[in-house]
Amino acid sequence: MAKAKLAYVCDECGADYSKWQGQCTACKAWNSLKEVRLGSAPAGGAQAAVRRQGYAGEAGQSKVVSLSEVELKATDRISSKIGELDRVLGGGLVPGSAVLIGGHPGAGKSTLLLQTMAALVADMPALYVTGEESLQQVAMRAKRLGLAVGDLKMLSETSVETICDVADQLKPRVLVIDSIQVMHVSDVQSAPGSVSQVRESAAYLTRYAKQTGTVIFLVGHVTKDGSLAGPKVLEHMIDCSLQLEGESDSRFRTLRSHKNRFGAVNELGVFAMLETGLKEVKNPSSIFLSRDDNARPGSVVMVVWEGTRPMLVELQALVDTSHHSNPKRVAVGMDQNRLAMLLAVLNRHGGLMTGDQDVFINVVGGIRVMETSADLALLTAIVSSFRDKSLPTDLIVFGEVGLSGEIRPVPNGQERIKEAAKHGFTRAIVPKGNRPKESVPGMKIIAVDRLSEALDSI
């Protein structure tokens, strides 16, 4: 019996090696190489070669052409009938695209896709493939959610070849694979969920999507640190990577785009988890601003920019005397390293030393702020808590703070101010570079250039 061929593939970057080593020389990650059993070439080698052609389009189109000769065709997007999902996807589903949705167990990935398929099946053929749940379990969920599934076709299968054969007969326009970690290709001898099986299964399905114009949703598991399970090359194969996030004790879920070949990256969709499934939240600022009518020290509202829209979020800070030799620095919803850096700026250019204080930061609502426009609001909340002085409830703050204490402008400043005015805010502390050219009705603008100026104005 011929000895099986082995390779070692890096989980982080997808680089492969002929023998195991402690560190990947490509991405410098330690202990990331996993053993992969290479499948032998099937007897119909020519037929298999034809099957592997046309990964990015129709097979046989290997003719070299000039870029100017490529015919541009307007691609009509397919609405998913869920506005927040369309927003994150960049305006809807693109025919022939492969979309990967990841998230922690219980986040609502299967629920969101089942709702989407139930809405789409009224206008087009759709196929839902489940490899982890039985058909009875999916039917029970659909009944519990009150979905009118109608003619939604269901298939319980884990063989990728069988799934594509069934899809060739039914010709669905939208196909859901739940999940990619349990799928397997017969050519690869390793177990489902291994690096090689996940990679080959995703490549097979992506190739099928390109050649037939079918929209394919792939459900992906995540590891304990929140990254997608499987080889890193999986994210390079697909066209769009979405992450469904949310704490188990929170009824809100956020859908964020990490990669999108057909739209903006870091677009954010907000959903509420109800008994009837996920319901889209069209005005996220309203749920993140459920504040107490009475002003409290350490609380301030900031305006962050998520994808293509502004969002008002409450930021809370608590500064307390530390009883430890190393004071605590805890940031929930923000980068903890940036918090440490801004505290140093506050000490040097704001005249406030917090070296003997515990500092706790929390972004209300479970949202994670990724941009630097929250710098000024963070320092404002810290000073408010330290001085035990409440900030006005009609005040919003945003701006980036530099290491020399300067307040830098942020993108879309005027749109942020207008969004705050719509929600009844009447005062704003903003960078001088974001001062609107035309006055905003009912809004008093305080433009600052240095951190000291901002702290003197509160």
C-alpha atoms as one frame of an Amber mdcrd trajectory, in Angstrom:
protein
   0.000   0.000   0.000   1.410   3.369  -1.037   2.485   5.618   1.793   0.226
   8.638   2.273   1.793  11.960   1.407   1.805  14.571   4.142   2.215  18.323
   4.203   2.193  20.896   6.995   0.039  23.993   6.498   0.088  27.177   8.590
  -3.278  28.027  10.152  -2.483  31.744  10.105  -1.296  32.421   6.544  -1.802
  29.154   4.631   1.880  28.566   3.820   2.750  24.870   3.415   5.937  22.947
   4.245   7.193  19.432   3.606   8.076  18.847   7.276   6.988  20.208  10.633
   8.746  23.164  12.252   8.009  25.254  15.306   7.645  28.608  13.554   6.135
  29.546  10.213   8.827  31.401   8.288   6.203  33.259   6.229   4.142  34.936
   8.975   6.429  34.224  12.002   3.597  32.508  13.939   4.588  29.853  16.476
   3.029  26.355  16.668   0.660  27.116  13.780   1.612  24.246  11.427  -0.990
  21.494  11.138  -0.539  18.116   9.467  -2.455  17.666   6.215  -2.881  14.370
   4.393  -2.658  14.938   0.648  -5.210  13.082  -1.445  -4.018  10.979  -4.342
  -4.998  11.953  -7.876  -8.221  10.205  -8.975  -8.256   7.781 -11.869 -10.042
  10.266 -14.108  -7.226  12.747 -13.964  -8.273  14.600 -17.095 -11.841  14.888
 -15.848 -10.632  16.195 -12.495  -8.454  18.745 -14.271 -11.469  20.024 -16.184
 -13.415  20.269 -12.933 -10.718  22.482 -11.440 -10.745  24.940 -14.355 -12.540
  28.251 -14.270 -12.173  29.073 -10.590 -12.944  32.755 -11.204 -15.464  32.278
 -14.017 -16.444  30.041 -16.878 -14.214  27.119 -17.728 -12.218  27.293 -20.942
 -11.832  31.090 -20.884  -8.026  31.092 -20.784  -7.592  33.580 -23.622  -5.349
  36.586 -22.926  -7.084  39.924 -23.603  -6.329  43.573 -22.943  -8.053  45.154
 -19.973  -9.685  47.706 -22.290 -11.291  44.862 -24.261 -13.114  43.436 -21.245
 -16.842  43.955 -21.609 -18.334  45.722 -18.619 -21.720  44.373 -17.606 -23.958
  45.953 -15.023 -24.563  43.416 -12.263 -28.028  43.507 -10.771 -27.880  42.847
  -7.059 -30.409  40.617  -5.340 -32.077  42.097  -2.281 -32.020  39.773   0.723
 -35.245  41.401   1.980 -33.349  42.301   5.190 -32.170  45.908   5.083 -29.296
  45.629   7.577 -27.887  42.572   5.779 -28.085  44.394   2.443 -26.255  47.341
   4.006 -23.381  45.174   5.231 -23.156  43.377   1.872 -22.869  46.702   0.047
 -26.379  46.891  -1.396 -27.479  43.284  -1.766 -26.338  39.887  -2.997 -24.084
  39.677  -6.061 -24.739  36.648  -8.333 -21.803  34.235  -8.292 -20.430  35.468
  -4.961 -19.362  33.403  -1.947 -20.215  34.920   1.443 -18.746  33.581   4.697
 -20.629  34.279   7.942 -18.802  33.540  11.197 -19.720  33.926  14.829 -19.751
  32.302  18.245 -22.174  29.438  18.962 -25.613  30.861  19.652 -24.922  34.201
  17.962 -27.748  33.594  15.473 -25.982  32.660  12.214 -28.386  29.869  11.273
 -31.382  31.930  12.389 -30.357  34.897  10.229 -29.786  32.713   7.157 -33.044
  30.798   7.652 -34.936  34.088   7.849 -33.161  35.296   4.702 -33.942  32.127
   2.756 -37.588  32.196   3.872 -37.871  35.744   2.508 -36.100  34.947  -0.773
 -37.878  31.691  -1.624 -41.042  33.570  -2.606 -39.211  35.148  -5.579 -36.527
  32.622  -6.543 -35.469  28.985  -6.021 -33.339  28.475  -2.908 -31.611  25.501
  -1.287 -30.651  25.203   2.394 -28.040  22.507   3.128 -27.621  21.501   6.752
 -24.759  19.288   7.823 -24.933  19.732  11.595 -28.671  19.755  12.326 -31.331
  17.336  11.198 -34.159  18.481   8.946 -36.566  18.126  11.874 -34.499  20.541
  13.969 -34.479  23.131  11.204 -38.233  22.703  10.716 -38.813  23.195  14.435
 -36.792  26.422  14.367 -38.730  27.718  11.360 -42.028  26.960  13.131 -40.840
  28.636  16.342 -39.855  31.753  14.408 -43.134  31.775  12.499 -41.467  31.745
   9.087 -43.432  31.091   5.910 -40.831  28.795   4.341 -43.111  27.825   1.452
 -41.102  26.049  -1.247 -37.724  26.298   0.479 -35.801  23.158  -0.488 -33.863
  21.422   2.287 -30.988  18.945   2.068 -29.135  17.126   4.857 -25.744  16.286
   3.367 -22.019  16.750   4.028 -20.536  15.614   0.684 -19.649  18.631  -1.429
 -19.879  16.658  -4.683 -23.380  15.429  -3.836 -24.495  18.940  -2.885 -23.308
  20.368  -6.207 -24.992  17.532  -8.136 -28.301  18.261  -6.399 -27.833  21.986
  -7.019 -27.274  21.274 -10.735 -30.721  19.675 -10.835 -32.605  22.248  -8.736
 -30.634  25.274 -10.048 -31.096  27.472  -6.947 -30.092  31.108  -7.113 -29.141
  31.154  -3.429 -27.459  28.246  -1.608 -26.681  28.008   2.129 -24.016  25.636
   3.479 -24.338  25.142   7.253 -21.519  24.699   8.012 -18.247  24.546   6.046
 -16.450  22.764   8.920 -18.494  19.545   8.450 -18.234  19.390   4.658 -15.830
  17.007   2.935 -14.466  16.289  -0.538 -13.901  12.654  -1.533 -10.487  13.381
  -3.106  -9.066  14.432   0.283  -8.560  11.596   2.764  -8.407  13.633   5.982
 -11.363  14.039   8.363 -14.003  16.792   7.948 -12.992  19.973   9.748  -9.287
  19.521   9.039  -7.295  22.232   7.317  -7.193  20.421   3.986 -10.903  19.503
   3.975 -12.055  23.031   4.846  -9.791  24.529   2.198 -10.760  22.089  -0.574
 -14.475  22.219   0.271 -14.490  26.021   0.204 -12.550  26.053  -3.080 -14.971
  23.555  -4.656 -18.054  25.535  -3.586 -16.560  28.891  -4.557 -15.704  27.533
  -7.996 -19.278  26.275  -8.345 -20.628  29.715  -7.400 -18.477  31.467 -10.025
 -19.357  29.054 -12.819 -23.111  28.939 -12.219 -23.825  32.459 -10.879 -25.210
  31.056  -7.630 -24.959  33.053  -4.406 -23.462  30.775  -1.742 -23.558  31.461
   2.008 -20.977  29.538   4.022 -21.430  29.319   7.799 -18.084  29.233   9.610
 -17.166  28.430  13.202 -14.851  30.626  15.261 -12.100  29.748  17.710 -12.000
  30.806  21.359 -10.185  34.034  20.442 -12.940  34.989  17.971 -11.096  34.268
  14.703 -12.524  32.014  12.014 -11.633  28.362  12.453  -9.719  26.672   9.650
  -6.918  27.871   7.395  -6.369  31.593   6.982  -6.472  31.088   3.211 -10.225
  30.441   3.577 -10.802  34.183   3.972  -8.877  34.849   0.750 -11.013  32.428
  -1.282 -14.396  33.948  -0.571 -15.706  37.335  -1.748 -17.225  38.599   1.481
 -16.472  37.815   5.119 -19.049  38.766   7.749 -18.852  38.408  11.520 -21.984
  38.155  13.687 -21.098  39.365  17.181 -22.975  39.744  20.424 -22.750  38.750
  24.064 -24.839  35.811  25.227 -26.579  37.988  27.841 -27.367  40.777  25.380
 -30.326  40.832  23.039 -28.466  42.865  20.428 -26.306  41.433  17.643 -23.958
  43.315  15.327 -23.054  42.101  11.851 -19.738  43.534  10.659 -18.049  43.207
   7.274 -14.327  42.380   7.456 -13.848  41.781   3.726 -16.089  42.740   0.828
 -15.135  42.766  -2.841 -18.417  44.452  -3.728 -18.815  47.084  -1.015 -17.365
  48.994   1.916 -15.398  47.231   4.647 -16.260  47.670   8.352 -19.914  48.284
   7.510 -22.093  47.541  10.521 -25.587  46.100  10.761 -27.500  45.955  14.052
 -30.118  43.353  14.970 -32.227  42.633  18.039 -32.663  38.993  19.070 -36.352
  38.393  19.796 -38.511  35.295  20.209 -39.421  35.616  16.538 -35.772  35.734
  15.430 -33.439  38.558  14.487 -35.131  41.898  13.859 -33.184  44.651  12.139
 -32.615  47.909  14.021 -32.865  50.735  11.504 -31.878  53.482  13.968 -29.031
  52.043  16.109 -28.377  55.353  17.866 -31.744  55.070  19.613 -30.819  51.783
  21.352 -27.337  52.898  22.369 -28.639  56.139  23.918 -31.024  54.723  26.502
 -29.554  57.015  29.169 -30.733  58.173  32.552 -32.367  61.598  32.462 -30.111
  62.717  35.307 -26.518  63.622  34.456 -23.893  61.265  35.895 -20.133  61.798
  36.257 -18.024  59.867  33.752 -20.709  59.582  31.071 -20.476  61.235  27.659
 -21.965  60.662  24.207 -19.665  60.355  21.193 -20.377  60.054  17.476 -18.570
  57.200  15.738 -18.612  56.435  12.020 -19.511  52.859  11.136 -19.234  52.058
   7.439 -21.457  54.609   5.718 -23.398  56.113   8.611 -22.815  57.961  11.912
 -23.829  56.363  15.194 -24.279  57.935  18.611 -22.864  55.814  21.432 -22.563
  56.444  25.158 -19.110  56.060  26.704 -18.688  55.563  30.443 -15.553  55.937
  32.559 -14.859  55.164  36.196 -11.724  56.437  37.942 -11.105  55.215  41.477
  -8.199  55.160  43.902  -6.122  52.029  43.398  -5.148  49.785  46.307  -2.651
  47.814  44.233   0.925  48.507  43.226  -0.102  48.237  39.564  -3.324  50.194
  38.916  -5.856  48.463  36.662  -6.566  49.606  33.120  -9.706  47.921  31.773
 -11.331  48.858  28.456 -14.515  47.095  27.288 -15.348  47.874  23.674 -12.112
  49.774  22.993  -8.401  49.088  22.547  -6.716  48.778  25.928  -3.313  49.789
  24.554  -4.776  53.010  23.204  -6.280  53.704  26.626  -2.814  53.479  28.220
  -1.386  55.800  25.577  -4.137  58.396  26.044  -3.673  58.361  29.815  -0.026
  59.285  29.240  -1.130  62.162  26.971  -3.589  63.276  29.645  -0.813  63.337
  32.233   1.639  65.229  30.011  -0.637  67.715  28.246  -3.805  67.734  30.369
  -2.220  68.116  33.798  -4.063  65.111  35.256  -2.009  62.252  36.710  -3.800
  58.902  37.018  -0.799  56.763  37.947  -2.370  55.862  41.304  -5.898  55.409
  39.963  -7.794  52.418  38.547  -9.379  53.360  35.212 -12.338  51.447  33.773
 -13.847  52.206  30.350 -17.084  50.794  28.929 -18.861  51.385  25.616 -22.572
  50.992  26.336 -24.544  48.502  24.263 -21.798  45.976  23.618 -20.536  47.697
  20.475 -16.796  47.751  19.755 -15.336  51.101  18.666 -12.518  50.681  16.159
 -11.757  54.273  15.151  -9.734  57.063  16.762 -12.559  59.620  16.855 -13.402
  58.347  20.358 -10.113  59.639  21.840 -11.388  63.011  22.965 -14.637  61.567
  24.350 -12.670  58.977  26.312 -10.430  61.567  27.968 -13.423  63.820  28.640
 -15.234  60.988  30.423 -12.124  60.150  32.473 -11.721  63.753  33.619 -15.443
  63.940  34.448 -15.221  60.839  36.634 -11.955  61.939  38.283 -13.366  65.356
  39.194 -16.785  63.845  40.040 -18.321  66.457  37.776 -21.258  65.599  35.531
 -21.261  66.580  31.882 -24.347  68.121  30.237 -26.726  65.532  28.831 -27.048
  67.513  25.589 -23.283  67.420  24.866 -21.543  65.272  22.250 -17.766  64.947
  21.852 -15.537  63.506  19.142 -11.980  64.006  17.890  -8.614  62.287  17.637
  -5.944  63.138  20.212  -2.296  63.200  19.138   0.715  62.403  21.284   1.628
  66.081  21.538  -1.810  66.990  22.863  -3.236  68.326  19.605  -6.830  67.568
  18.564  -6.893  66.200  15.031  -9.935  66.297  12.730 -11.751  63.087  11.797
 -13.581  62.139   8.567 -17.240  63.084   8.023 -17.278  65.644  10.810 -20.254
  67.634   9.512 -22.381  64.501   9.075 -21.635  63.516  12.676 -22.770  66.915
  13.964 -25.982  66.796  11.921 -26.769  63.305  13.245 -26.339  64.556  16.820
 -28.613  67.539  16.124 -31.321  65.154  14.874 -31.315  63.430  18.278 -31.712
  66.665  20.222 -28.117  67.450  21.193 -27.389  71.171  21.385 -23.655  71.350
  22.201 -20.632  69.729  20.599 -16.905  69.738  21.339 -15.154  69.014  18.045
 -11.723  69.580  16.447 -11.186  72.922  14.719 -10.713  71.087  11.437 -14.267
  69.722  11.733 -15.939  73.068  12.413 -18.847  73.233   9.906 -18.713  76.013
   7.328 -22.412  76.642   7.806 -24.015  76.819  11.214 -26.134  73.863  12.287
 -29.525  75.048  13.605 -29.850  74.585  17.365 -26.252  73.396  17.793 -23.505
  75.305  19.636 -20.119  74.260  18.278 -17.022  74.430  20.523 -14.004  73.973
  18.246 -10.766  73.105  20.037  -7.181  72.730  18.882  -5.453  71.453  22.043
  -6.416  68.983  24.740  -6.133  71.668  27.407  -8.742  73.777  25.561 -11.169
  70.842  25.466 -10.766  70.156  29.191 -11.267  73.830  30.056 -14.555  73.898
  28.133 -16.244  71.129  30.149
